[in-house]
Amino acid sequence: MSETIEQKCLAKGVKLTDQRRIIAQVMSESSDHPNVDELYNRVSKIDSKISIATVYRTVKLFEETGILTKHEFKGGKARYEELNEGHHDHLIDVKTGEIIEFVDDEIEKLQKKVAEKYGYKLVDHKLELYGVKKKQNET
């Protein structure tokens, strides 16, 4: 079982106030990539005293300490997800905003091949695909 954000904070020496603990818990339980407004809406249902400023500061702290990672997908607000060891790419539905995480070995091999073709050793990459859901009879 992977570590929760709260456990990662403790391991990195990040002081967890009650409000930060709630934000960490909600973020750990998120299966999507919430923006700060969405995160604020979720935490305020648990503790209405948590301000949006506290959520912004906490998210920034978690990002700076390598606990969360920030994504700036096209056409929207910055979104956050827990920083994990495993690499994955993203497919974003431009109509609904749904984000699908995936790993594709063929794409990974092709990216290395392209880098090598131009005389580079690939050390990192980020792939974001944007699309719209096809209708059932569409190919």
Rosetta blueprint (number, residue, H / E / L):
1 M L
2 S L
3 E L
4 T L
5 I H
6 E H
7 Q H
8 K H
9 C H
10 L H
11 A H
12 K H
13 G L
14 V L
15 K L
16 L L
17 T L
18 D H
19 Q H
20 R H
21 R H
22 I H
23 I H
24 A H
25 Q H
26 V H
27 M H
28 S H
29 E H
30 S L
31 S L
32 D L
33 H L
34 P L
35 N L
36 V H
37 D H
38 E H
39 L H
40 Y H
41 N H
42 R H
43 V H
44 S H
45 K H
46 I H
47 D L
48 S L
49 K L
50 I L
51 S L
52 I H
53 A H
54 T H
55 V H
56 Y H
57 R H
58 T H
59 V H
60 K H
61 L H
62 F H
63 E H
64 E H
65 T L
66 G L
67 I L
68 L E
69 T E
70 K E
71 H E
72 E L
73 F L
74 K L
75 G L
76 G L
77 K L
78 A L
79 R E
80 Y E
81 E E
82 E E
83 L L
84 N L
85 E L
86 G L
87 H L
88 H L
89 D E
90 H E
91 L E
92 I E
93 D E
94 V L
95 K L
96 T L
97 G L
98 E L
99 I E
100 I E
101 E E
102 F E
103 V L
104 D L
105 D H
106 E H
107 I H
108 E H
109 K H
110 L H
111 Q H
112 K H
113 K H
114 V H
115 A H
116 E H
117 K H
118 Y L
119 G L
120 Y L
121 K L
122 L L
123 V L
124 D L
125 H L
126 K L
127 L L
128 E E
129 L E
130 Y E
131 G E
132 V L
133 K L
134 K L
135 K L
136 Q L
137 N L
138 E L
139 T L
